[in-house]
Amino acid sequence: MSEWSETARSSPIPRRRPESLASRALDREGFLRQLDWVLLGAVAVLCVMGLALVWAATKPQGLGPSYLKKDALNVIIGVMLAVLAASVDYRTLRAYTPVLYGASVLGLITVLSPLGQTVNGAHSWIGLGGGFEIQPAEFAKVAVVLGLAMLLSEKREGTSEPTRQDILLCFAFSAIPIILILLQPDVGSIMVFGIVVFGMLALSGIEGRWIVGMLLVALLAFFLIAHLHLLHQYQIDRFTAFTHPNATDKTAQTINYNPQQAQIAIGHGGLFGQGLGNGTQTNGQFVPEQQTDFVFSVAGEELGMVGAGLLVLLSGLVLYRALRIARLAEDRFGMLVAVGIACWFAFQVFENIGMNLGVMPITGLPLPFVSYGGTSMFASMIAIGLLQNVYIRTQR
Amino acid sequence: MVLGVLILSLLATLMGRLWYLQVKVAPHYRVAAFQNQVRDVVTQAPRGQIVDDKGRPWVTNKTAVVITVDRSELNQRADKGVPMLHRLAHLLNTPYHKLHQQTKICRYPKRHVRIHTKSGPKTVVRRVALPANCYVGDPTQPIPVSQAKPTIAATRRAIHIQEMPDQFPGVDAQTTAVRHYPRPQGAMASTILGYTAPIDQSTLNGMSPLRQDVYRNSKVGVSGLEESYNKQLRGKPGIRQITVDHLGNPTGVVKNTAPRQGNDLVTHLDAKAQAALEQEVQAAIDNAHSSGLTADYAAGVVLNARNGGIVAMASLPTYNPNRPPPTLTKPQYTHLQNQPGHPFLDKAYGSSNPPGSTFKPISASGLIHDGTMSVNGAYDCPTTFGTRTNFEGESGKGFISLHEALVISCDTFFFALGAHDWSRDAQLIKDGHQPREGVQNIARAYGYGEDPGVDLPGASYGHIADRRNTKLFWQQNAHRGLNYCKGARTRARGTMLQRLDAEFCRTGYIFLPGDQENEDVGQGTVLASPLQVATAYAAIANGGTVFEPRVVKAIVSPTGKLIKRIKAPVRGHIPLSKYDLTYLRNALYGVVNEPSGTGHGVFAPFPTGQYPIGGKTGTAELTGTNENGCWFASFGGPAGQKPQYVTVIEVDKADQGAVSSAPYVEHMWEHLYGVNGRSAIFNNGVPPTTLPKVGAAAIKARVARKQARRAHRQAQRSQSTATGSTPTSPTSTSGTSPP
């Protein structure tokens, strides 16, 4: 070591003593102390329940614990991504948002290329080999949340509300991934994007006429889509089957089979459930897609209203903490990120549990942290990392 | 804030729905989940046996090799199982087209039908009649295509099918119980025993959904005792509840109940008596045929006059009980169906004809009861009454007693009294009173024109005409229904049918004096089945008790335990004094015993001193032919006792009661009491009162008897060896002789 450096160390400016990483983290102002432990706890319980339910759903398929292992791996990778997302200051992250956005759009384009894979009618996946695949739309959700937060907060310092230009830019910004996903098509994700864009714009302080205008456009779009035959036949069938649960034609019966079996499973659970691994509906594999989109029905049958209700309440707790983080956030960017994530999770939780319970039509949306599925887990975990990020860097 | 409330309401929605599914309507889903994963495998129970009063089997089960084809499995195959059916047809040695028809599922086409209801015409959707030659059972269950005796060849075929599932997909061969009618003593009793057939949709529709599943593939009795005692005979199917996964693969067994065999029936019907009656009824037909008479059919009943049990009941022609309609091909069925004499119909209880003069004791009862006549009085028996003459133009006898009138069967005697009755009733109506109609009322008390209440399905009610139902019938058939008025217009003018139609159209609503007169001699609108006549004569014989006759005596469990002893219910009592009934009985004894009696000649060879027989001839004149419905109704029993039996034989389209029926009734009495060289049906002439051993008890008894016989034989053998081979040592019981 040189003399100079010695001098620098003994500078008159008061400095902390060098400490180990652990002691630093546990320090009163260390980030571990500043984490939202309630949020973390809720997510942890959801993940553990998810693992148990995925195991219960896949055990009767006779594939051994392979799903369980992969799901656990997904959680671990997700936690690492979350740590990554939480550790870099979100204000720094903001600078990288265009890069993230660009990567997501690239991913969505790749899906449409011959590299993409089709699962259950949606061309939404990129195969990575070895049975692993990713769903870029999930990452795009993160990118859009960050991107919109950036656009709506960047020029806002000093002015009171987003300009018309800002708003139009937001639309254009989110339109690109939406259109790309529309080509897959993945209606569930598009609806998530719609809700996220609407929620973030509405809470960014824009004028009321914009909100009304957006609602009108949404209505108009709905009618146009319905009347101009822009939807695939299977999408129309799904919707008609939902509105006619007792329809007797074969298509409706085929589509209604899944939610009907899910509801039988849930109703069969009763108040306290049949016990983990004892559900006859689950063990007989009567509910298709039970480890992914219909994992809630496993909870309903085997854990009863107590367990399934716990899932709803824990999801609600996550949403509450996200909104709380939004409220406490120091700047608009942090607030909007938290709001965007809250909207995203809120819609996905309601849609997924709702379709299990037969109050929503079927779309391929997973239940965050609980459903089996790598990309969804990663994206959700990144979102949690971002929420923690905003929370840590909020001065209390 | 707004977002928070919104999210909270969404979560509340989810929780509410969760509560609704898991608490509010949870029972519904519990059932749904159960039904989802549980399948019932139903094993049909063997039906109970039917035996006669001594335990001889009328109906049993025999094992047969049954080959079934699963249509649903064939339909899933690309070739629809056509090559397989060709192979199977070759194996079973039947034409392919027949096998194809057998495995074709019947469709039930729906059609809109207009029906008339109380509130006017209405259109309803009905399933129309089935097309012939297709399978009417449950299409999801295997269809039986062949049933064979378990011979070596049949068993080999079955094994061949079982060993080559790839050659015969969806085909199964198994040994199962099928219905067998062994015809004890050669008796058929086909229409009494009935037959079974695969359950039909309308019967299923009347059951609860759960029971529908259980009985969907079972057979039900559709005629005779098989029908009326179906619930007792059918037993309880065994149900194995297995859990299955979403593909229907079995994963476990929930519950396993073994099938329970149906209960056995012990009948009053005696195989020997039945065989004898069928033989005599056939002889009556043959005799009439040999005289050039039509004699389409004949029927007879032997009824236990003391308890209402049906000892024998014959109706010929009939069908082979082992070849009932469901086993016949369409041409075979049509051939039998179109035969004169309706082989599928039981003429002893299922159809009715004018009973002729056998009705006179009944009308006499009515005349006595409402005071038109006294048993101490004398009434005119003129040669002619108005335009009517006596039967066969017999000359009048002047004033005679009722006894005399019944013995010689004087028609004009009853015409005059009938006319008197009619005038009295006409006067009563004129005075604003109800007509008395005494003969009609007492006839109904005897069971004429009413449900005979027998334990067999489809028993004929017969008919007793009175003022009310005559008018009703005219209202229903003058301008609609049989539409006599149309017949009067459209039929060839001057023919007999046209004249009858015209007359009915004009005056058919009036109950004319002639109607009453005809009725009192059992002609015209009086209709009765042989069983009804026998029931009425049993009442005269036993002192006035009218029974609802019974074929079945007792219901016994498969283990031989008595479940229920069946006593023929008493319908009522004849409202006549003991004196009057004795008078009637004596008059009927007179028919057989007195030289002027219409049945005297026929019963000349019968020891009536030992077994007094009373009876009445009946000759019902049939419109448009010179042949008559011939009846002889009788009762009798050992001297000094109340009569034991009633025997009735009716021969359709023959000569006269005394000629065409009475001789065969006399033969039947010879059978019953073992006289004139015939062997007696019952020891000491009385049907057994104790129940025979049935089912498991019967097998046990048979084994015991066999063992006793073997022991006896062994004892005999050892005795004979002891006496035969070792004469020097008579004390030795050993079979080995000393060297």
HADDOCK unambig.tbl for C-alpha pairs under 7 A between the chains (distance, minus, plus):
assign (segid A and resid 264 and name CA) (segid B and resid 29 and name CA) 5.10 0.50 0.50
assign (segid A and resid 264 and name CA) (segid B and resid 32 and name CA) 6.44 0.50 0.50
assign (segid A and resid 264 and name CA) (segid B and resid 33 and name CA) 5.91 0.50 0.50
assign (segid A and resid 265 and name CA) (segid B and resid 33 and name CA) 6.83 0.50 0.50
assign (segid A and resid 266 and name CA) (segid B and resid 21 and name CA) 6.86 0.50 0.50
assign (segid A and resid 266 and name CA) (segid B and resid 22 and name CA) 6.47 0.50 0.50
assign (segid A and resid 267 and name CA) (segid B and resid 21 and name CA) 4.87 0.50 0.50
assign (segid A and resid 267 and name CA) (segid B and resid 22 and name CA) 4.49 0.50 0.50
assign (segid A and resid 267 and name CA) (segid B and resid 26 and name CA) 4.94 0.50 0.50
assign (segid A and resid 267 and name CA) (segid B and resid 29 and name CA) 4.98 0.50 0.50
assign (segid A and resid 267 and name CA) (segid B and resid 30 and name CA) 6.71 0.50 0.50
assign (segid A and resid 268 and name CA) (segid B and resid 22 and name CA) 6.99 0.50 0.50
assign (segid A and resid 268 and name CA) (segid B and resid 26 and name CA) 6.28 0.50 0.50
assign (segid A and resid 268 and name CA) (segid B and resid 29 and name CA) 5.21 0.50 0.50
assign (segid A and resid 268 and name CA) (segid B and resid 30 and name CA) 4.65 0.50 0.50
assign (segid A and resid 268 and name CA) (segid B and resid 33 and name CA) 6.27 0.50 0.50
assign (segid A and resid 269 and name CA) (segid B and resid 22 and name CA) 6.38 0.50 0.50
assign (segid A and resid 270 and name CA) (segid B and resid 22 and name CA) 4.28 0.50 0.50
assign (segid A and resid 270 and name CA) (segid B and resid 23 and name CA) 5.80 0.50 0.50
assign (segid A and resid 270 and name CA) (segid B and resid 26 and name CA) 5.89 0.50 0.50
assign (segid A and resid 271 and name CA) (segid B and resid 22 and name CA) 6.03 0.50 0.50
assign (segid A and resid 271 and name CA) (segid B and resid 23 and name CA) 6.29 0.50 0.50
assign (segid A and resid 281 and name CA) (segid B and resid 33 and name CA) 6.47 0.50 0.50
assign (segid A and resid 284 and name CA) (segid B and resid 244 and name CA) 6.76 0.50 0.50
assign (segid A and resid 284 and name CA) (segid B and resid 245 and name CA) 3.90 0.50 0.50
assign (segid A and resid 284 and name CA) (segid B and resid 246 and name CA) 5.47 0.50 0.50
assign (segid A and resid 285 and name CA) (segid B and resid 245 and name CA) 6.34 0.50 0.50
assign (segid A and resid 285 and name CA) (segid B and resid 246 and name CA) 5.64 0.50 0.50
assign (segid A and resid 286 and name CA) (segid B and resid 246 and name CA) 4.87 0.50 0.50
assign (segid A and resid 305 and name CA) (segid B and resid 18 and name CA) 6.80 0.50 0.50
assign (segid A and resid 305 and name CA) (segid B and resid 19 and name CA) 6.99 0.50 0.50
assign (segid A and resid 305 and name CA) (segid B and resid 22 and name CA) 6.26 0.50 0.50
assign (segid A and resid 309 and name CA) (segid B and resid 15 and name CA) 6.62 0.50 0.50
assign (segid A and resid 312 and name CA) (segid B and resid 11 and name CA) 6.94 0.50 0.50
assign (segid A and resid 316 and name CA) (segid B and resid 11 and name CA) 6.89 0.50 0.50
assign (segid A and resid 346 and name CA) (segid B and resid 7 and name CA) 6.62 0.50 0.50
assign (segid A and resid 350 and name CA) (segid B and resid 10 and name CA) 6.72 0.50 0.50
assign (segid A and resid 354 and name CA) (segid B and resid 14 and name CA) 6.56 0.50 0.50
assign (segid A and resid 357 and name CA) (segid B and resid 17 and name CA) 6.78 0.50 0.50
assign (segid A and resid 357 and name CA) (segid B and resid 18 and name CA) 6.94 0.50 0.50
